[in-house]
Amino acid sequence: MSEAVAVAQQGERAEAAERGWLRRADGRAALLLVFGLAIVRIVYLVWLCPWDLVQDEAHYWEWSRRLSLSYYSKGPGVAWSIWLATAIFGDAEWAIRLPAVAFHAIGALALGRLTIDLSGDERAGFAAAALFSLIPIYQLEGQLMTIDGPFVALWTLSALTGWRAFRRHEARQSPWGLWALTGLLLGIGFLYKYTIVLLPPAFLAYAVIRRKQLPWDRRLTLGAILVVVTMVAAMSPVIIWNAHHDWPTYRHTLGHLGAPGGDVPTQWNQPFGGFSTIEFVASEIGVIGPPALILMIIATQWAVRRRREQPGHWPHRLYLLVCGIPTIVFFLAVSLVSRVEANWPVAGYVTLIALAAEMTLARNAGAGPGGTGRRVNAIWPWIVGFGIFTLTVVMFPNLYARIPVIGDLVPMYRIQGATQLAGRVEGAMKMLRQRTGKEPIVISASYGKASQLAYYLPGRPTVYGAGRYVGRRGSQYDYFPDTDLSDPALRGRPAVLVLKDPEDWQRRFELSGVQSLGGTPAIHVAEGYYGPRGG
């Protein structure tokens, strides 16, 4: 045996020993991990969760009470999912959130399978599922029923089927079923979150970069057409609804980006750039976690540096890079002209997790002092520790809120207080009933507060959102037939008004006998409601 081979084998043995915690990990271990976490999360949601429904969850629940082809700001996927869960299990908070648990499990398993397909190493699939479960933003998405959990799961499934279709094409096998499935998954993902439209261009970029090896021929062109056709067919409910309502979702999306033509004044002529970009980068570090982000950066460098010495591995590593990095860069560019929310680019990190997991188990990651392998081994304990810590914060923020200094950083106002507000509004309604002998209506300046009140008030009555009347953005309350504030049947009824000042309400609506009850958030009552001014 040559000295070079002996040294190489010694290095491999050293790396294997350092990664001993993964020696027995395989596909079954990944299944046990994912399903074990799902069971723990369900038990937590049913018996231990201290969170009220957050405003978005409550609003999507309101949507699920009025099923539609689409909605003002989002597609119908989240409403349909909540409707199915609550139709089976009832309207309990945990039932509303149950789809989030299911989609988190689907996303973790799909990511593990993608990693195994690309790397050929089941241990890497386990590492990918574990890393996914340790990252703060994905932990939150597995607990709260918003659009992000389903969206990330469908993004990952689309990346998996897209990769398999490319492989079949390159092997001169029939890829048509996989291309159709990829388009279908993309279209369903669009029903949850429109950002999934950033993934097809990544497929296109991959095909263009590797056009000589794939090769790009009539079969690949037909595959691309099949993806587009099935995707458009799946997303057609959104298109049909918007076509019948003058495209409000288009204007809402532009408004989110601060772009001209949106439903809020354009932000592109404001002095963004430096501060908003720094704010964006800081938020991404927070939601992904510094250790995991460092691991992804190292994995990206590792893949690029080894593209020539390991040409057989470069195609799948390139695929992971183009399915992830452009999305993150896109939102980084947007931050130069508008504010970007931390959750917008989260799907872009999914395939980078797969790359990081492959590198973690790679035998040639570098075993020498200061090599990539040693750096990776040093990072993983921090990832696990940070992930467990953030998981406890996500699950039990009320405990951390009691700690001096740290407690000030926990946004308890976002996750608790809805039940207390509903109690105050119920008291105001009772007072108005006694005073007027009529059943009051409840109007909130915030669609989120309106939705929480609709859920937590006794009997779950119809609550009205007045955002567009009082200087805020519109909402789905402007499109529900039973929440029309210009309905003549509402005239003369007493009203409980939530948020804003009494003067704001009187400026926008015809009211009589207005009285402020104070408190935070502010509550006012009016003995008579007579509709929007000028309406």
Residue pairs with C-beta under 8 A, 6 or more apart in sequence:
11 367
11 368
12 363
12 367
14 367
15 363
15 365
15 367
15 373
15 377
16 23
16 363
18 373
18 374
18 377
19 360
19 361
19 377
22 123
22 126
22 127
22 360
22 361
23 123
25 122
25 123
25 126
25 127
26 122
26 123
26 125
26 126
27 112
27 116
27 122
27 125
27 126
29 126
30 108
30 109
30 112
30 122
30 125
30 126
30 129
30 130
31 109
33 108
33 126
33 129
33 130
33 133
34 105
34 108
34 109
34 112
34 129
34 133
35 105
37 104
37 105
37 108
37 133
37 142
38 101
38 102
38 104
38 105
41 101
41 104
41 142
41 143
42 94
42 98
42 101
44 143
44 395
45 93
45 94
45 97
45 98
45 101
45 143
46 94
48 395
48 396
49 93
49 94
49 143
49 395
50 396
50 397
50 398
50 415
50 416
51 93
51 143
51 144
51 397
51 415
51 416
52 93
52 415
52 416
52 417
52 418
52 419
52 452
52 456
53 61
53 93
53 96
53 418
53 452
53 455
53 456
54 144
54 414
54 415
54 448
55 414
55 446
55 447
55 448
55 449
55 451
55 452
56 144
56 146
56 448
57 96
57 97
57 144
57 145
57 146
58 418
58 448
58 451
58 452
58 454
58 455
59 447
59 448
59 451
59 475
59 476
60 74
60 78
60 79
60 82
60 145
60 146
60 147
61 82
61 86
61 91
61 96
61 451
61 455
62 450
62 451
62 454
62 455
62 476
63 71
63 76
63 78
63 79
63 82
63 476
64 79
64 80
64 82
64 83
64 86
66 480
66 482
67 76
67 79
67 80
67 83
68 76
68 79
68 241
69 76
69 237
69 238
69 240
69 241
70 76
70 191
70 237
70 238
70 240
70 241
70 242
70 249
71 79
71 241
71 249
71 476
71 479
72 248
72 249
72 252
72 474
72 475
72 476
72 478
72 479
73 249
73 252
73 475
73 476
74 147
74 192
74 193
74 194
74 249
75 190
75 191
75 192
75 193
75 194
75 235
75 237
75 238
76 191
76 237
76 238
76 241
77 147
77 150
77 188
77 191
77 192
78 145
78 146
78 147
78 150
78 192
80 191
81 99
81 145
81 150
82 96
82 99
82 145
84 99
85 95
85 96
85 98
85 99
86 95
86 96
88 95
89 95
89 98
91 455
91 460
96 145
97 143
97 144
97 145
98 145
99 145
99 149
99 150
100 141
100 142
100 143
100 144
100 145
100 146
100 149
100 150
101 142
101 143
103 141
103 142
103 149
103 150
103 152
103 153
104 138
104 141
104 142
104 149
104 153
105 142
106 153
106 157
107 132
107 138
107 149
107 152
107 153
107 156
107 350
108 129
108 132
108 133
109 129
110 153
110 156
110 157
110 160
111 128
111 129
111 132
111 156
111 350
111 353
111 354
112 125
112 126
112 128
112 129
113 125
113 160
114 128
114 156
114 159
114 160
114 163
114 351
114 354
115 121
115 124
115 125
115 127
115 128
115 353
115 354
115 357
115 358
116 122
116 124
116 125
117 160
117 163
117 164
118 163
118 316
118 317
118 319
118 320
118 354
118 358
119 125
119 316
119 354
119 357
119 358
119 361
121 358
121 361
123 361
124 354
124 357
124 358
124 360
124 361
125 357
127 357
127 360
127 361
128 353
128 354
128 356
128 357
131 292
131 295
131 353
131 356
131 357
131 383
132 138
132 350
132 353
133 139
133 142
133 387
134 289
134 292
134 383
134 384
134 386
134 387
134 388
134 391
135 287
135 288
135 289
135 292
135 349
135 353
135 387
136 286
136 287
136 288
136 289
136 387
136 390
136 394
137 148
137 287
137 288
137 342
137 343
137 346
138 152
138 346
139 387
139 390
139 391
139 394
140 394
141 148
141 149
141 152
141 346
142 149
143 394
143 395
147 192
147 193
148 193
148 343
148 346
150 189
150 192
150 193
151 189
151 192
151 193
151 195
151 196
151 347
152 346
152 347
152 350
154 185
154 186
154 188
154 189
154 192
154 196
155 189
155 196
155 199
155 347
155 350
156 347
156 350
157 185
158 182
158 185
158 186
158 189
158 196
158 199
159 199
159 323
159 350
159 351
161 178
161 181
161 182
161 185
162 178
162 182
162 199
162 203
162 323
163 316
163 319
164 178
165 175
165 178
165 179
165 182
165 223
166 175
166 203
166 206
166 207
166 214
166 319
168 174
168 175
168 178
169 175
169 214
169 219
169 220
169 223
170 213
170 214
175 219
175 223
176 223
176 226
179 223
179 224
179 226
179 227
179 230
180 226
180 227
180 230
181 230
182 203
182 227
182 230
183 226
183 227
183 228
183 229
183 230
183 231
183 233
183 234
184 230
184 231
184 233
184 234
186 196
186 199
186 200
186 227
186 231
186 234
187 230
187 231
187 232
187 233
187 234
187 235
188 234
189 196
189 199
190 196
190 197
190 231
190 234
190 235
190 238
191 234
191 235
191 237
191 238
194 249
194 253
195 327
195 344
195 347
196 347
198 326
198 327
198 330
198 347
198 348
199 323
199 327
199 347
200 227
200 228
200 231
201 326
202 322
202 323
202 324
202 326
202 327
203 224
203 227
203 323
204 224
205 322
205 326
206 318
206 319
206 322
206 323
207 214
207 216
207 220
207 224
208 216
209 318
209 322
210 315
210 318
213 315
214 220
232 239
238 249
242 248
242 249
242 250
245 479
248 263
248 474
248 479
251 261
251 262
251 263
252 262
252 263
252 473
252 474
253 262
254 260
254 261
254 262
254 263
255 262
255 263
255 264
255 473
256 262
257 334
257 338
258 264
258 266
258 267
258 268
258 270
258 272
258 337
258 338
258 339
259 266
259 268
259 338
260 266
260 268
263 473
263 474
264 473
267 337
267 338
267 339
268 337
268 338
272 335
272 336
272 337
272 338
272 339
273 336
273 337
276 335
276 336
276 338
276 339
276 340
277 332
277 335
277 336
279 335
279 339
280 331
280 332
280 335
280 339
280 340
280 342
281 332
283 341
283 342
284 293
284 328
284 342
284 345
285 293
286 342
287 342
287 343
287 346
288 296
288 346
288 349
289 383
289 386
289 387
289 390
290 382
290 386
291 379
291 380
291 382
291 383
291 386
292 353
292 356
292 383
292 386
292 387
294 379
295 356
295 360
295 376
295 379
295 380
295 383
296 349
296 352
296 353
296 355
296 356
298 356
298 359
298 372
298 375
298 376
298 379
299 352
299 355
299 356
299 358
299 359
300 321
300 325
300 352
300 355
302 359
302 362
302 365
302 372
303 314
303 317
303 318
303 320
303 321
303 355
303 359
304 321
306 313
306 314
306 364
307 314
307 317
307 318
310 364
317 355
317 358
319 351
320 351
320 352
320 354
320 355
321 351
321 352
321 355
323 350
323 351
324 348
324 349
324 350
324 351
324 352
324 355
325 348
325 352
326 348
327 345
327 347
327 348
328 345
328 348
328 349
330 345
331 340
331 344
331 345
331 348
332 345
334 340
359 365
359 372
359 376
360 376
360 380
362 373
365 371
365 372
365 373
365 376
366 372
366 373
366 374
367 373
367 374
368 374
392 399
392 400
393 400
393 410
397 410
397 412
397 415
398 412
398 416
400 406
400 407
400 410
401 407
401 410
401 412
418 452
418 453
418 455
418 456
419 456
421 449
421 452
421 453
421 456
421 498
421 521
422 452
422 453
422 456
422 457
424 517
424 519
424 523
425 442
425 453
425 457
425 496
425 498
425 523
426 457
426 458
428 440
428 496
428 517
428 523
428 525
429 440
429 442
429 496
431 525
432 438
432 440
432 494
432 495
432 496
432 525
432 527
433 439
433 440
433 494
435 494
435 527
436 494
436 527
438 492
438 493
438 494
439 493
440 493
440 494
440 495
440 496
440 525
441 462
441 464
441 490
441 493
441 494
441 495
441 496
441 529
442 450
442 453
442 457
442 461
442 463
442 464
442 495
442 496
442 498
443 450
443 463
443 464
443 465
443 466
443 485
443 495
443 496
443 497
443 498
443 529
444 450
444 453
444 463
444 464
444 465
444 466
444 497
444 498
444 499
445 466
445 467
445 470
445 472
445 497
445 498
445 499
445 500
445 504
446 465
446 467
446 472
446 498
446 499
447 465
447 467
447 475
447 476
447 477
449 498
449 499
449 521
450 463
450 464
450 465
450 477
450 498
451 463
451 465
453 463
453 498
454 460
454 461
454 462
454 463
457 463
462 482
462 483
463 483
464 477
464 483
464 485
465 475
465 476
465 477
465 478
465 483
466 477
466 485
466 508
466 509
467 473
467 474
467 475
467 477
467 478
468 474
468 475
468 478
469 485
469 508
469 509
469 532
470 500
470 504
470 505
470 508
471 504
477 483
485 509
485 531
485 532
485 535
486 531
486 532
486 535
488 531
490 529
490 531
491 529
491 530
491 531
492 528
492 529
492 530
493 528
493 529
494 525
494 526
494 527
494 528
494 529
495 511
495 525
495 526
495 529
496 523
496 524
496 525
497 505
497 514
497 523
497 524
497 525
497 526
498 521
498 522
498 523
499 521
499 522
500 522
501 522
502 514
502 515
502 516
502 524
505 511
505 514
505 524
505 526
506 514
507 533
508 532
508 533
509 529
509 530
509 531
509 532
509 533
510 529
510 530
510 531
510 532
510 533
511 526
511 528
511 529
511 530
512 526
512 527
512 528
512 530
513 525
513 526
513 527
513 528
514 524
514 525
514 526
515 524
515 525
515 526
516 522
516 523
516 524
517 523
517 524
517 525
